[in-house]
Amino acid sequence: MSKAKKSEFRPDEFVVYPAHGVGQIVSIEEQEIAGISLELFVISFEKDKMTLRVPTHKATEVGMRSLSSPDVVTKAMTTLKGKAKVKKAMWSRRAQEYEQKINSGDLIAIAEVVRDLHRADDQREQSYSERQLYEAALERLTREIAAVSGGDEDAAQRQVDEVLVSRAA
């Protein structure tokens, strides 16, 4: 296990925490937990009104990463344009796979979930659990695209919608 370098993440920087999506490092603080002094990243997830404290030496181990590069965002948009790949497995198995992809923090995997679960207006209605997974994946995708481009989430949402609608046409 490699120790995270102090310079790897800085305060005010946006990072991706796999299970929660895009957050901003508010500060790095020392805290004593069970008699052990730990250095922690304090990450704020504004939209979820949540603060997360991650030990600096565990950050990379838990999958925390910097925002994707614009190249990765472009690849994710290309992934959205592709044809939906829906396996014939039982829904519970597919739902589990989608959940894992969403929580992996990998932007391309999240784009695959959005692509596979997207429904055009003329297609059948989504089940509640399908819609929940779709919305979770879509939110993670648009938040990261917005953070990478420095724009707002609404613009990122429109950008993703345009790609999905053009694919369906």
Residue pairs with C-beta under 8 A, 6 or more apart in sequence:
1 61
2 60
3 57
4 56
4 57
4 58
4 59
4 60
6 56
8 59
8 60
9 15
9 25
9 41
9 56
9 59
9 64
9 66
10 25
11 25
11 26
11 27
11 28
12 24
12 25
12 26
13 24
13 25
13 66
14 22
14 23
14 24
14 25
14 66
14 67
14 147
15 22
15 23
15 24
15 25
15 41
15 43
15 64
15 65
15 66
15 67
16 22
16 23
16 64
16 65
16 66
16 67
16 68
16 105
16 144
17 23
17 43
17 45
17 52
17 54
17 62
17 63
17 64
17 105
18 62
18 63
18 64
18 103
18 104
18 105
19 103
19 105
20 45
20 48
20 50
20 52
21 45
21 105
21 139
21 140
21 143
21 144
22 45
22 67
22 140
22 143
22 144
22 147
23 43
23 44
23 45
23 46
23 52
24 43
24 44
24 46
25 41
25 42
25 43
25 44
26 42
26 43
26 44
26 51
27 42
28 39
28 40
28 41
28 42
28 56
29 39
29 40
29 42
29 53
30 37
30 38
30 39
30 40
31 37
31 38
31 40
31 53
32 38
38 55
39 55
39 56
39 57
40 53
40 54
40 55
40 56
41 53
41 54
41 55
41 56
41 59
41 64
42 51
42 52
42 53
43 51
43 52
43 53
43 54
44 50
44 51
44 52
45 51
45 52
47 143
54 62
54 64
63 104
63 105
65 105
67 144
67 147
67 148
68 76
68 107
68 144
68 148
69 148
70 148
70 149
72 107
72 108
73 107
73 144
73 145
73 148
73 149
75 107
75 108
76 107
76 108
76 110
76 111
76 141
76 145
77 111
77 159
77 160
77 163
79 108
79 111
79 112
79 115
80 111
80 114
80 115
80 160
80 163
80 164
80 167
81 163
81 166
81 167
82 115
82 167
84 115
84 116
84 117
84 118
85 112
85 115
85 116
86 94
86 116
87 94
87 97
91 127
91 129
95 129
95 130
95 133
98 113
98 116
98 117
98 133
98 137
99 133
101 109
101 110
101 112
101 113
101 137
102 109
102 110
102 113
102 133
102 136
102 137
102 140
104 110
107 141
107 144
110 137
110 140
110 141
110 144
111 141
113 133
113 134
113 137
114 134
114 137
114 138
114 141
114 160
114 164
115 164
115 167
117 126
117 130
117 133
117 134
117 137
118 134
118 164
118 168
119 125
119 126
119 134
120 165
120 168
126 134
138 157
138 160
141 160
142 153
142 156
142 157
142 160
143 153
143 156
145 156
145 159
145 160
146 152
146 153
146 155
146 156
149 155
149 156
